[in-house]
Amino acid sequence: MKKYLITGCAGFIGSNFVHYMLKKYPEILLVNLDKLTYAGNLENLKDVEGDPRHVFVQGDICDKELVESLFAKYDFDYVINFAAESHVDRSIKNPEIFVQSNVMGTVNLLQRAKEAWYDAEAKTWKEGKKYLQVSTDEVYGALGASSWRPLRSAPTAPILPPRPALICSSWHSTIPTVCPSTSPAAPTTTAPTSSPRSSSR
């Protein structure tokens, strides 16, 4: 039986995915983690209550101990992260919440998955384990004018921790009067872009 950790499962997209998976796969276990903020509603999962293949856990993806305990208990085969703050107006009013959930929460899930699935001594990953990030432009960045691909997720882009230049760039494109452009790290375009990797620290 394949075991999944699904986050943000009480939201619109996450809950529809839960219903789809339970309908399509009879031999499956879905452990559904949701903080139940403004975007989460247990009514979306009302009709799967009592299904032994569905386990709901109320909690935060930023909670290291909680996520560790779930990995230890269920030995997940897959992680699918739907959890994210996604309302633009809310991101402008309180950006700290967005960074905490969308960035730090995602990092926590990735790190817990790495600890569970990666053998550092052998430098090998457990077979069949997968992590899928499902999110919005607040996480991936704005779309280009003629392409569906988010500007900051090109296949050749290096995978790096969040850099201050990116945050400043995004802030400037949203609130230009607060963070005026004085260097290439804070472009005047409306779409956030990546700055070149610094050659020294």
Secondary structure, 3 states (H helix, E strand, C coil): CEEEEEECCCCHHHHHHHHHHHHHCCCEEEEEEECCCCCCCHHHHHHHCCCCCEEEEECCCCCHHHHHHHHHHHCCCEEEECCCCCCHHHHHHCHHHHHHHHHHHHHHHHHHHHHHHEECCCCEECCCCEEEECCCHHHHCCECCCCCCECCCCCCCCCCCCCHHHHHHHHHHHCCCCCCCCCCCCCCCCCCCCCCCCCCC
